[in-house]
Amino acid sequence: MSELYVESVGAGEPVVFLHAGVADCRMWDAQVSAFAPHYRVIRYDAQGFGRSPMAATPNTRADDLRSVLRQLAVDRAHVVGLSMGGATAIDFLLTYPSMVGALVVAASGVSGADRDDAWLAEQNRLENAAVARGDFDSALTASLQTWVAGPRRRLEDMPEALVEMLRPMALDVLRHDAERKRAPGIDPPAAGRLAQIEAPFLVMVGDADVDAVLETADVLANGVRGAQKIVLSDTAHMINLERPAEFNAAVLEFLRRHLLAAASGGAV
């Protein structure tokens, strides 16, 4: 593992936040302030993102998470991931199940799943073509349209504060996109292994997200035994940035219920 940028604040049960592939761990600022009074909050930049360099021989992101927890002397944690972070969380749970308490995935991917989404494919084409010709302004506009506004809303109608919060992180990702894609996945991937998951599992998704993510949320909710699902209206991909109060309340309540159930030895 290369030297990853890691933050840990607060005390109590550890909760790890895993960022999206269009951002870095700064996207969790609103969650740190909400969760740190109750939990030990851990966040870090994945390899090739933000302040973390890419290793010469990259590990899986699941192995990187294990290394971060070991570095912090954490044997078991609750894990919250959004988009790429959600996929990493699922991979980690399947690879190291004893290290996970409860799992929350928002706007999540899942390794090994097909993404048949014509609108998303066209947005990716526009973004990649712009990067190839060095036009990062156009690439950034395409990226923000995809992940902030989504296919059913216009970027120019989105709150300026939301767009500006994500803009520098998304631009940094675009400038290092080829490098970060070298991280390997788990084998076999998660898509065919969801029935193995036994941990408390919450799926969150916004109804204005891309179709591929909406479909993945259904796959996860139906494929993981006992999974709960929350759909946020008029919300796209970056749920925690667009609806921080609702996101925080839902995750805090889910973790509270899990901890009560664990303490009582049964469901709550």
Backbone as CSV, one residue per row, in Angstrom:
resi,resn,N_x,N_y,N_z,CA_x,CA_y,CA_z,C_x,C_y,C_z
1,MET,0.843,-1.200,0.000,0.000,0.000,0.000,0.874,1.244,0.000
2,SER,0.582,2.200,-0.872,1.251,3.487,-0.803,0.745,4.225,0.434
3,GLU,1.405,5.305,0.778,1.023,6.062,1.969,-0.276,6.813,1.690
4,LEU,-1.360,6.382,2.326,-2.661,6.994,2.111,-2.880,8.138,3.093
5,TYR,-3.592,9.151,2.624,-3.983,10.248,3.506,-5.180,9.798,4.330
6,VAL,-5.064,9.805,5.655,-6.090,9.282,6.556,-6.389,10.309,7.640
7,GLU,-7.671,10.464,7.980,-8.096,11.280,9.113,-8.925,10.427,10.062
8,SER,-8.776,10.655,11.352,-9.571,9.968,12.373,-9.876,10.961,13.480
9,VAL,-11.189,11.184,13.744,-11.600,12.126,14.787,-12.732,11.501,15.592
10,GLY,-12.912,11.981,16.807,-13.989,11.490,17.648,-13.604,10.213,18.376
11,ALA,-14.570,9.691,19.133,-14.346,8.481,19.921,-15.612,7.640,19.911
12,GLY,-15.437,6.365,20.208,-16.576,5.452,20.224,-16.448,4.414,19.130
13,GLU,-17.585,3.824,18.751,-17.590,2.832,17.670,-17.039,3.473,16.395
14,PRO,-16.098,2.808,15.706,-15.550,3.408,14.491,-16.500,3.305,13.305
15,VAL,-16.600,4.395,12.557,-17.362,4.450,11.310,-16.431,4.976,10.229
16,VAL,-16.261,4.213,9.159,-15.389,4.595,8.053,-16.239,5.110,6.901
17,PHE,-15.864,6.253,6.344,-16.551,6.835,5.193,-15.652,6.711,3.962
18,LEU,-16.181,6.094,2.906,-15.443,5.841,1.665,-16.012,6.716,0.555
19,HIS,-15.159,7.509,-0.057,-15.622,8.532,-0.995,-15.940,7.983,-2.380
20,ALA,-16.629,8.812,-3.155,-17.007,8.485,-4.531,-15.811,8.626,-5.465
21,GLY,-15.942,8.059,-6.664,-14.881,8.126,-7.651,-14.760,9.468,-8.332
22,VAL,-15.665,10.386,-8.049,-15.619,11.722,-8.621,-15.133,12.739,-7.584
23,ALA,-14.661,12.257,-6.439,-14.314,13.158,-5.339,-13.147,12.588,-4.541
24,ASP,-12.959,13.108,-3.341,-12.018,12.547,-2.373,-12.655,12.681,-1.003
25,CYS,-11.903,12.436,0.055,-12.551,12.336,1.368,-13.090,13.660,1.884
26,ARG,-12.768,14.774,1.215,-13.355,16.053,1.625,-14.863,16.074,1.436
27,MET,-15.384,15.183,0.589,-16.831,15.157,0.358,-17.610,14.808,1.625
28,TRP,-16.932,14.300,2.640,-17.597,13.876,3.878,-17.548,14.930,4.977
29,ASP,-17.205,16.169,4.672,-17.081,17.196,5.713,-18.341,17.298,6.571
30,ALA,-19.510,17.307,5.934,-20.761,17.455,6.685,-21.065,16.237,7.534
31,GLN,-20.517,15.095,7.165,-20.726,13.890,7.967,-19.764,13.864,9.160
32,VAL,-18.556,14.342,8.984,-17.609,14.364,10.102,-18.188,15.166,11.262
33,SER,-18.718,16.343,10.966,-19.245,17.188,12.040,-20.474,16.581,12.693
34,ALA,-21.265,15.809,11.938,-22.481,15.209,12.485,-22.213,13.925,13.254
35,PHE,-21.216,13.155,12.830,-20.984,11.833,13.418,-19.926,11.837,14.520
36,ALA,-18.959,12.758,14.462,-17.851,12.733,15.422,-18.283,12.877,16.881
37,PRO,-19.393,13.572,17.189,-19.819,13.594,18.594,-20.271,12.234,19.122
38,HIS,-20.561,11.297,18.229,-21.117,10.008,18.635,-20.209,8.818,18.309
39,TYR,-19.341,8.963,17.317,-18.550,7.847,16.809,-17.115,8.291,16.560
40,ARG,-16.236,7.319,16.434,-14.907,7.594,15.888,-15.042,7.600,14.373
41,VAL,-14.819,8.731,13.748,-15.032,8.907,12.315,-13.696,8.808,11.588
42,ILE,-13.634,7.898,10.628,-12.421,7.661,9.841,-12.741,7.927,8.376
43,ARG,-11.910,8.682,7.725,-12.033,8.887,6.276,-10.631,8.973,5.698
44,TYR,-10.518,8.639,4.431,-9.203,8.689,3.788,-9.383,8.840,2.291
45,ASP,-8.326,9.305,1.632,-8.300,9.384,0.174,-7.809,8.051,-0.379
46,ALA,-8.596,7.447,-1.261,-8.187,6.201,-1.902,-6.960,6.437,-2.781
47,GLN,-6.276,5.367,-3.126,-5.090,5.467,-3.984,-5.403,6.254,-5.257
48,GLY,-4.569,7.251,-5.552,-4.727,8.024,-6.769,-5.737,9.143,-6.669
49,PHE,-6.302,9.374,-5.492,-7.289,10.431,-5.281,-6.777,11.403,-4.228
50,GLY,-7.115,12.683,-4.410,-6.802,13.674,-3.396,-5.339,13.673,-3.017
51,ARG,-5.069,13.440,-1.741,-3.709,13.515,-1.205,-3.032,12.156,-1.103
52,SER,-3.608,11.129,-1.724,-3.015,9.784,-1.689,-2.431,9.427,-3.048
53,PRO,-1.131,9.131,-3.121,-0.535,8.730,-4.402,-0.952,7.319,-4.782
54,MET,-0.738,6.988,-6.037,-0.994,5.631,-6.509,0.246,4.785,-6.256
55,ALA,0.049,3.588,-5.731,1.177,2.687,-5.493,1.713,2.157,-6.815
56,ALA,3.001,1.811,-6.842,3.585,1.230,-8.052,2.875,-0.067,-8.420
57,THR,2.542,-0.859,-7.410,1.748,-2.075,-7.605,0.526,-1.958,-6.706
58,PRO,-0.596,-1.473,-7.242,-1.749,-1.178,-6.390,-2.373,-2.432,-5.784
59,ASN,-2.871,-2.295,-4.558,-3.712,-3.305,-3.944,-5.153,-3.111,-4.395
60,THR,-6.007,-4.076,-4.060,-7.434,-3.811,-4.197,-7.802,-2.729,-3.187
61,ARG,-8.883,-2.010,-3.463,-9.324,-0.986,-2.516,-9.806,-1.624,-1.219
62,ALA,-10.305,-2.857,-1.292,-10.691,-3.574,-0.074,-9.475,-3.832,0.808
63,ASP,-8.362,-4.226,0.203,-7.142,-4.451,0.979,-6.606,-3.146,1.560
64,ASP,-6.757,-2.060,0.816,-6.332,-0.769,1.359,-7.139,-0.403,2.600
65,LEU,-8.443,-0.666,2.568,-9.269,-0.372,3.738,-8.819,-1.207,4.937
66,ARG,-8.542,-2.473,4.706,-8.030,-3.308,5.795,-6.739,-2.715,6.362
67,SER,-5.845,-2.261,5.494,-4.578,-1.688,5.955,-4.804,-0.418,6.771
68,VAL,-5.746,0.416,6.333,-6.057,1.635,7.084,-6.558,1.287,8.482
69,LEU,-7.475,0.324,8.571,-8.010,-0.052,9.876,-6.929,-0.650,10.769
70,ARG,-6.065,-1.465,10.199,-4.970,-2.033,10.995,-4.034,-0.939,11.486
71,GLN,-3.753,0.015,10.620,-2.888,1.139,11.004,-3.469,1.889,12.198
72,LEU,-4.795,1.963,12.267,-5.478,2.681,13.341,-5.862,1.770,14.503
73,ALA,-5.413,0.508,14.462,-5.718,-0.474,15.517,-7.217,-0.686,15.676
74,VAL,-7.927,-0.724,14.552,-9.373,-0.971,14.543,-9.612,-2.382,14.023
75,ASP,-10.240,-3.217,14.834,-10.522,-4.597,14.434,-11.830,-4.728,13.670
76,ARG,-12.774,-3.812,13.927,-14.113,-3.931,13.355,-14.715,-2.535,13.264
77,ALA,-15.365,-2.230,12.145,-15.923,-0.894,11.944,-17.225,-0.983,11.166
78,HIS,-18.055,0.025,11.336,-19.178,0.228,10.437,-18.636,0.967,9.213
79,VAL,-19.169,0.660,8.046,-18.623,1.223,6.811,-19.737,1.902,6.031
80,VAL,-19.474,3.141,5.607,-20.410,3.931,4.810,-19.695,4.318,3.523
81,GLY,-20.251,3.944,2.376,-19.609,4.257,1.107,-20.600,4.789,0.098
82,LEU,-20.146,5.724,-0.725,-20.990,6.287,-1.779,-20.342,6.037,-3.129
83,SER,-21.117,5.514,-4.075,-20.676,5.251,-5.440,-19.495,4.280,-5.434
84,MET,-18.322,4.701,-5.899,-17.146,3.836,-5.833,-16.896,3.373,-4.405
85,GLY,-17.128,4.263,-3.453,-16.957,3.898,-2.054,-17.917,2.816,-1.613
86,GLY,-19.132,2.821,-2.171,-20.076,1.753,-1.870,-19.605,0.419,-2.408
87,ALA,-19.100,0.431,-3.637,-18.575,-0.806,-4.220,-17.390,-1.329,-3.412
88,THR,-16.520,-0.418,-2.970,-15.395,-0.823,-2.126,-15.885,-1.419,-0.814
89,ALA,-16.909,-0.809,-0.229,-17.458,-1.308,1.035,-17.994,-2.727,0.883
90,ILE,-18.699,-2.984,-0.212,-19.242,-4.327,-0.451,-18.111,-5.327,-0.660
91,ASP,-17.117,-4.948,-1.459,-15.958,-5.828,-1.664,-15.262,-6.131,-0.338
92,PHE,-15.132,-5.113,0.500,-14.471,-5.296,1.796,-15.266,-6.248,2.683
93,LEU,-16.577,-6.075,2.713,-17.420,-6.943,3.528,-17.309,-8.394,3.084
94,LEU,-17.287,-8.619,1.773,-17.186,-9.989,1.268,-15.804,-10.587,1.510
95,THR,-14.777,-9.752,1.526,-13.406,-10.235,1.702,-13.036,-10.392,3.172
96,TYR,-13.506,-9.470,4.002,-13.162,-9.465,5.431,-14.429,-9.298,6.271
97,PRO,-15.341,-10.251,6.230,-16.645,-10.072,6.885,-16.557,-9.836,8.383
98,SER,-15.560,-10.382,9.039,-15.459,-10.213,10.491,-15.060,-8.797,10.888
99,MET,-14.622,-7.980,9.923,-14.175,-6.627,10.225,-15.273,-5.590,10.056
100,VAL,-16.487,-6.025,9.685,-17.583,-5.096,9.407,-18.713,-5.303,10.399
101,GLY,-19.181,-4.197,10.996,-20.371,-4.242,11.822,-21.612,-4.097,10.970
102,ALA,-21.913,-2.868,10.558,-23.036,-2.581,9.669,-22.508,-1.868,8.434
103,LEU,-23.268,-1.965,7.340,-22.827,-1.403,6.058,-23.911,-0.495,5.497
104,VAL,-23.498,0.689,5.041,-24.388,1.624,4.351,-23.779,1.924,2.995
105,VAL,-24.540,1.687,1.927,-24.070,2.026,0.589,-25.062,2.997,-0.037
106,ALA,-24.552,4.084,-0.593,-25.382,5.120,-1.193,-24.973,5.307,-2.643
107,ALA,-25.969,5.377,-3.540,-25.683,5.569,-4.967,-24.572,4.630,-5.412
108,SER,-24.669,3.391,-4.999,-23.519,2.486,-5.058,-23.355,1.799,-6.401
109,GLY,-22.109,1.491,-6.703,-21.796,0.501,-7.712,-21.663,-0.843,-7.040
110,VAL,-21.426,-1.879,-7.844,-21.112,-3.201,-7.314,-20.185,-3.876,-8.312
111,SER,-19.075,-4.392,-7.842,-18.079,-4.956,-8.753,-18.652,-6.144,-9.511
112,GLY,-18.357,-6.188,-10.812,-18.802,-7.288,-11.654,-20.168,-7.115,-12.268
113,ALA,-20.842,-5.991,-12.006,-22.190,-5.767,-12.548,-22.111,-5.052,-13.889
114,ASP,-23.014,-5.398,-14.802,-23.123,-4.691,-16.072,-23.802,-3.343,-15.846
115,ARG,-23.376,-2.333,-16.595,-23.981,-0.997,-16.500,-24.513,-0.616,-17.873
116,ASP,-25.711,-1.066,-18.197,-26.333,-0.802,-19.491,-27.162,0.471,-19.384
117,ASP,-26.529,1.605,-19.675,-27.164,2.904,-19.495,-26.693,3.803,-20.632
118,ALA,-27.561,4.023,-21.613,-27.171,4.758,-22.817,-26.804,6.202,-22.495
119,TRP,-27.575,6.853,-21.625,-27.278,8.246,-21.288,-25.929,8.350,-20.588
120,LEU,-25.678,7.465,-19.637,-24.404,7.480,-18.922,-23.242,7.192,-19.863
121,ALA,-23.434,6.266,-20.794,-22.379,5.946,-21.760,-22.037,7.164,-22.614
122,GLU,-23.053,7.927,-23.020,-22.808,9.120,-23.827,-22.100,10.199,-23.006
123,GLN,-22.501,10.368,-21.760,-21.814,11.334,-20.895,-20.351,10.948,-20.697
124,ASN,-20.102,9.666,-20.502,-18.716,9.202,-20.355,-17.921,9.436,-21.628
125,ARG,-18.574,9.236,-22.787,-17.898,9.474,-24.067,-17.511,10.945,-24.193
126,LEU,-18.444,11.847,-23.865,-18.166,13.280,-23.940,-17.025,13.666,-22.993
127,GLU,-17.072,13.123,-21.797,-16.043,13.434,-20.801,-14.676,12.929,-21.252
128,ASN,-14.613,11.683,-21.708,-13.334,11.097,-22.125,-12.763,11.800,-23.349
129,ALA,-13.629,12.176,-24.289,-13.164,12.882,-25.483,-12.587,14.241,-25.112
130,ALA,-13.232,14.922,-24.177,-12.735,16.228,-23.745,-11.385,16.092,-23.037
131,VAL,-11.241,15.083,-22.193,-9.962,14.853,-21.512,-8.868,14.555,-22.532
132,ALA,-9.190,13.756,-23.542,-8.200,13.368,-24.549,-7.656,14.572,-25.311
133,ARG,-8.494,15.580,-25.509,-8.014,16.770,-26.224,-7.557,17.874,-25.270
134,GLY,-7.499,17.562,-23.978,-7.008,18.511,-22.995,-7.987,19.590,-22.608
135,ASP,-9.257,19.400,-22.924,-10.303,20.382,-22.619,-10.962,20.001,-21.290
136,PHE,-10.301,20.359,-20.200,-10.802,19.938,-18.892,-12.036,20.718,-18.461
137,ASP,-12.251,21.906,-19.011,-13.481,22.638,-18.693,-14.700,21.870,-19.191
138,SER,-14.636,21.399,-20.439,-15.756,20.632,-20.988,-15.905,19.288,-20.288
139,ALA,-14.775,18.655,-19.975,-14.833,17.378,-19.264,-15.475,17.550,-17.895
140,LEU,-15.124,18.631,-17.215,-15.682,18.885,-15.892,-17.178,19.161,-15.971
141,THR,-17.600,19.908,-16.986,-19.034,20.164,-17.158,-19.796,18.868,-17.370
142,ALA,-19.257,17.982,-18.197,-19.914,16.691,-18.430,-19.970,15.870,-17.150
143,SER,-18.878,15.859,-16.394,-18.833,15.096,-15.150,-19.841,15.626,-14.140
144,LEU,-19.901,16.947,-13.991,-20.828,17.541,-13.024,-22.277,17.344,-13.450
145,GLN,-22.542,17.408,-14.752,-23.901,17.119,-15.218,-24.300,15.698,-14.829
146,THR,-23.378,14.765,-14.997,-23.673,13.362,-14.688,-23.907,13.150,-13.206
147,TRP,-22.991,13.643,-12.377,-22.977,13.223,-10.973,-23.608,14.211,-10.010
148,VAL,-23.814,15.460,-10.433,-24.522,16.427,-9.587,-25.977,16.561,-10.011
149,ALA,-26.205,16.775,-11.307,-27.573,16.992,-11.787,-28.275,15.692,-12.150
150,GLY,-27.546,14.800,-12.851,-28.173,13.568,-13.316,-28.880,13.764,-14.645
151,PRO,-29.533,12.725,-15.147,-30.103,12.769,-16.495,-31.414,13.530,-16.613
152,ARG,-32.055,13.876,-15.503,-33.393,14.469,-15.563,-33.438,15.900,-15.047
153,ARG,-32.256,16.491,-14.779,-32.192,17.870,-14.310,-31.045,18.574,-15.030
154,ARG,-31.073,19.904,-15.021,-30.025,20.684,-15.684,-29.002,21.149,-14.654
155,LEU,-27.733,21.085,-15.044,-26.664,21.492,-14.138,-26.826,22.947,-13.718
156,GLU,-27.240,23.803,-14.656,-27.364,25.227,-14.336,-28.472,25.509,-13.326
157,ASP,-29.355,24.551,-13.114,-30.423,24.728,-12.122,-30.030,24.242,-10.729
158,MET,-28.870,23.634,-10.597,-28.451,23.087,-9.310,-27.891,24.192,-8.412
159,PRO,-28.006,24.049,-7.099,-27.468,25.071,-6.194,-25.978,25.301,-6.429
160,GLU,-25.601,26.565,-6.526,-24.204,26.897,-6.821,-23.257,26.340,-5.765
161,ALA,-23.683,26.369,-4.500,-22.809,25.878,-3.433,-22.509,24.396,-3.599
162,LEU,-23.498,23.624,-4.051,-23.299,22.192,-4.274,-22.304,21.953,-5.399
163,VAL,-22.481,22.669,-6.506,-21.588,22.510,-7.654,-20.164,22.922,-7.285
164,GLU,-20.034,24.049,-6.602,-18.702,24.551,-6.262,-18.001,23.668,-5.239
165,MET,-18.769,22.985,-4.403,-18.172,22.074,-3.431,-17.487,20.905,-4.128
166,LEU,-18.131,20.398,-5.179,-17.599,19.218,-5.858,-16.582,19.571,-6.937
167,ARG,-16.653,20.786,-7.486,-15.853,21.151,-8.657,-14.358,20.866,-8.491
168,PRO,-13.682,21.339,-7.447,-12.229,21.100,-7.373,-11.871,19.630,-7.222
169,MET,-12.688,18.879,-6.501,-12.413,17.449,-6.350,-12.588,16.727,-7.679
170,ALA,-13.671,17.039,-8.392,-13.936,16.382,-9.672,-12.862,16.723,-10.701
171,LEU,-12.386,17.964,-10.693,-11.330,18.355,-11.628,-10.042,17.597,-11.335
172,ASP,-9.703,17.451,-10.074,-8.502,16.693,-9.709,-8.608,15.246,-10.171
173,VAL,-9.797,14.651,-10.020,-10.008,13.273,-10.481,-9.801,13.176,-11.985
174,LEU,-10.344,14.114,-12.743,-10.204,14.080,-14.199,-8.739,14.162,-14.621
175,ARG,-7.957,14.938,-13.918,-6.547,15.113,-14.289,-5.703,13.880,-13.978
176,HIS,-6.212,12.974,-13.138,-5.462,11.767,-12.769,-6.255,10.503,-13.061
177,ASP,-7.169,10.581,-14.017,-8.110,9.481,-14.242,-7.414,8.198,-14.675
178,ALA,-6.483,8.287,-15.625,-5.832,7.073,-16.135,-5.063,6.359,-15.031
179,GLU,-4.430,7.126,-14.154,-3.630,6.536,-13.079,-4.512,5.780,-12.092
180,ARG,-5.619,6.373,-11.683,-6.426,5.758,-10.628,-7.125,4.497,-11.096
181,LYS,-7.315,4.323,-12.399,-8.012,3.146,-12.910,-7.164,1.877,-12.820
182,ARG,-5.909,1.988,-12.368,-5.056,0.799,-12.274,-5.369,-0.061,-11.055
183,ALA,-6.195,0.410,-10.137,-6.497,-0.377,-8.938,-7.284,-1.629,-9.325
184,PRO,-6.837,-2.820,-8.915,-7.533,-4.061,-9.278,-8.779,-4.256,-8.423
185,GLY,-9.667,-5.137,-8.895,-10.854,-5.487,-8.131,-10.688,-6.827,-7.444
186,ILE,-11.708,-7.214,-6.663,-11.654,-8.527,-6.017,-12.078,-9.599,-7.018
187,ASP,-11.638,-10.816,-6.782,-11.944,-11.940,-7.667,-12.344,-13.147,-6.822
188,PRO,-13.579,-13.674,-7.015,-14.605,-13.207,-7.945,-15.259,-11.917,-7.459
189,PRO,-15.843,-11.140,-8.383,-16.446,-9.863,-8.000,-17.711,-10.048,-7.174
190,ALA,-18.225,-8.931,-6.683,-19.323,-8.977,-5.710,-20.677,-9.300,-6.319
191,ALA,-20.875,-8.976,-7.591,-22.222,-9.061,-8.168,-22.859,-10.434,-7.993
192,GLY,-22.066,-11.493,-8.091,-22.614,-12.836,-7.960,-22.555,-13.400,-6.555
193,ARG,-22.214,-12.563,-5.576,-21.978,-13.060,-4.211,-22.829,-12.349,-3.157
194,LEU,-23.828,-11.602,-3.581,-24.596,-10.795,-2.635,-25.311,-11.640,-1.592
195,ALA,-25.696,-12.853,-1.958,-26.399,-13.729,-1.010,-25.513,-14.136,0.163
196,GLN,-24.203,-13.944,0.034,-23.290,-14.282,1.134,-23.300,-13.235,2.244
197,ILE,-23.850,-12.060,1.965,-23.786,-10.954,2.926,-24.798,-11.176,4.048
198,GLU,-24.320,-11.084,5.278,-25.179,-11.274,6.445,-25.223,-10.050,7.354
199,ALA,-24.381,-9.073,7.126,-24.331,-7.890,7.986,-25.562,-7.012,7.771
200,PRO,-25.945,-6.215,8.776,-26.989,-5.204,8.565,-26.604,-4.310,7.390
201,PHE,-27.544,-4.049,6.492,-27.206,-3.481,5.184,-28.265,-2.452,4.807
202,LEU,-27.849,-1.215,4.601,-28.743,-0.139,4.175,-28.336,0.345,2.798
203,VAL,-29.309,0.415,1.891,-29.116,0.927,0.540,-29.811,2.282,0.450
204,MET,-29.093,3.303,-0.011,-29.677,4.625,-0.224,-29.463,5.029,-1.674
205,VAL,-30.476,5.662,-2.255,-30.375,6.087,-3.652,-31.296,7.283,-3.862
206,GLY,-30.902,8.179,-4.768,-31.742,9.302,-5.145,-32.499,8.994,-6.419
207,ASP,-33.756,9.408,-6.489,-34.564,9.038,-7.654,-34.198,9.813,-8.917
208,ALA,-33.308,10.813,-8.811,-32.848,11.554,-9.982,-31.464,11.102,-10.444
209,ASP,-30.972,10.005,-9.914,-29.660,9.474,-10.300,-29.753,8.807,-11.672
210,VAL,-28.619,8.389,-12.187,-28.584,7.708,-13.482,-29.256,6.342,-13.354
211,ASP,-29.791,5.854,-14.471,-30.554,4.605,-14.436,-29.717,3.432,-13.937
212,ALA,-28.437,3.400,-14.300,-27.583,2.281,-13.879,-27.495,2.196,-12.365
213,VAL,-27.441,3.332,-11.696,-27.352,3.339,-10.234,-28.689,2.957,-9.612
214,LEU,-29.790,3.438,-10.200,-31.115,3.048,-9.702,-31.303,1.539,-9.804
215,GLU,-30.862,0.967,-10.914,-30.981,-0.485,-11.089,-30.084,-1.234,-10.098
216,THR,-28.887,-0.712,-9.866,-27.991,-1.356,-8.903,-28.585,-1.332,-7.502
217,ALA,-29.243,-0.235,-7.144,-29.887,-0.163,-5.829,-30.935,-1.256,-5.679
218,ASP,-31.696,-1.505,-6.741,-32.688,-2.589,-6.696,-32.008,-3.947,-6.556
219,VAL,-30.925,-4.148,-7.308,-30.194,-5.417,-7.232,-29.689,-5.655,-5.813
220,LEU,-29.141,-4.625,-5.194,-28.617,-4.766,-3.837,-29.733,-5.012,-2.830
221,ALA,-30.813,-4.234,-2.940,-31.914,-4.378,-1.988,-32.566,-5.748,-2.086
222,ASN,-32.620,-6.295,-3.301,-33.236,-7.608,-3.497,-32.264,-8.755,-3.265
223,GLY,-30.967,-8.483,-3.435,-29.986,-9.562,-3.373,-29.370,-9.798,-2.016
224,VAL,-29.428,-8.794,-1.132,-28.849,-8.918,0.207,-29.968,-9.219,1.198
225,ARG,-29.844,-10.303,1.886,-30.876,-10.729,2.831,-31.085,-9.677,3.922
226,GLY,-32.330,-9.232,4.084,-32.660,-8.280,5.135,-32.278,-6.846,4.853
227,ALA,-31.855,-6.537,3.627,-31.429,-5.174,3.307,-32.588,-4.191,3.430
228,GLN,-32.280,-2.996,3.907,-33.233,-1.892,3.924,-32.891,-0.947,2.782
229,LYS,-33.907,-0.280,2.252,-33.688,0.644,1.135,-34.411,1.953,1.409
230,ILE,-33.703,3.059,1.171,-34.272,4.399,1.300,-34.068,5.125,-0.020
231,VAL,-35.150,5.682,-0.569,-35.090,6.463,-1.807,-35.356,7.925,-1.465
232,LEU,-34.448,8.810,-1.860,-34.612,10.238,-1.621,-35.131,10.898,-2.892
233,SER,-36.195,11.669,-2.769,-36.821,12.282,-3.937,-36.027,13.500,-4.405
234,ASP,-36.092,13.747,-5.719,-35.425,14.883,-6.360,-33.973,15.000,-5.895
235,THR,-33.293,13.874,-5.892,-31.896,13.801,-5.451,-31.134,12.935,-6.436
236,ALA,-29.940,13.378,-6.811,-29.150,12.618,-7.782,-28.070,11.814,-7.057
237,HIS,-26.876,11.809,-7.594,-25.848,10.858,-7.174,-25.197,11.206,-5.837
238,MET,-24.849,12.463,-5.655,-24.083,12.858,-4.469,-25.039,13.136,-3.312
239,ILE,-25.637,12.087,-2.811,-26.713,12.200,-1.823,-26.260,12.956,-0.585
240,ASN,-25.082,12.645,-0.091,-24.636,13.257,1.166,-24.344,14.738,1.021
241,LEU,-24.033,15.196,-0.194,-23.801,16.616,-0.438,-25.098,17.347,-0.738
242,GLU,-25.980,16.711,-1.488,-27.228,17.355,-1.887,-28.260,17.361,-0.766
243,ARG,-28.283,16.300,0.040,-29.260,16.175,1.125,-28.541,15.757,2.422
244,PRO,-27.622,16.594,2.911,-26.824,16.168,4.065,-27.650,15.883,5.314
245,ALA,-28.653,16.689,5.598,-29.441,16.469,6.814,-30.180,15.142,6.754
246,GLU,-30.810,14.861,5.608,-31.553,13.609,5.453,-30.610,12.411,5.462
247,PHE,-29.477,12.558,4.792,-28.492,11.475,4.763,-27.995,11.170,6.173
248,ASN,-27.597,12.201,6.891,-27.060,11.992,8.235,-28.097,11.356,9.148
249,ALA,-29.328,11.850,9.088,-30.373,11.320,9.962,-30.634,9.849,9.680
250,ALA,-30.676,9.485,8.398,-30.959,8.092,8.034,-29.840,7.164,8.487
251,VAL,-28.599,7.571,8.282,-27.475,6.708,8.653,-27.339,6.622,10.171
252,LEU,-27.491,7.738,10.858,-27.419,7.713,12.319,-28.497,6.812,12.911
253,GLU,-29.709,6.885,12.376,-30.791,6.035,12.877,-30.526,4.566,12.572
254,PHE,-30.022,4.273,11.382,-29.697,2.895,11.024,-28.638,2.327,11.966
255,LEU,-27.599,3.091,12.229,-26.553,2.617,13.136,-27.080,2.481,14.564
256,ARG,-27.926,3.421,14.985,-28.510,3.319,16.328,-29.303,2.027,16.469
257,ARG,-30.109,1.722,15.470,-30.916,0.503,15.530,-30.028,-0.740,15.531
258,HIS,-28.973,-0.712,14.731,-28.056,-1.856,14.707,-27.392,-2.055,16.063
259,LEU,-26.939,-0.966,16.677,-26.267,-1.082,17.967,-27.232,-1.553,19.049
260,LEU,-28.488,-1.087,18.999,-29.489,-1.566,19.956,-29.749,-3.054,19.769
261,ALA,-29.856,-3.462,18.502,-30.102,-4.878,18.226,-28.937,-5.734,18.699
262,ALA,-27.719,-5.256,18.443,-26.543,-6.019,18.867,-26.477,-6.125,20.387
263,ALA,-26.855,-5.034,21.068,-26.798,-5.044,22.529,-27.849,-5.963,23.139
264,SER,-29.016,-6.048,22.465,-30.103,-6.869,23.002,-30.078,-8.296,22.482
265,GLY,-29.182,-8.552,21.520,-29.070,-9.901,20.968,-30.151,-10.262,19.985
266,GLY,-30.860,-9.258,19.463,-31.918,-9.549,18.496,-32.275,-8.319,17.705
267,ALA,-33.312,-8.427,16.881,-33.737,-7.320,16.034,-34.456,-6.264,16.860
268,VAL,-34.342,-5.008,16.405,-35.043,-3.893,17.037,-35.976,-3.275,16.009
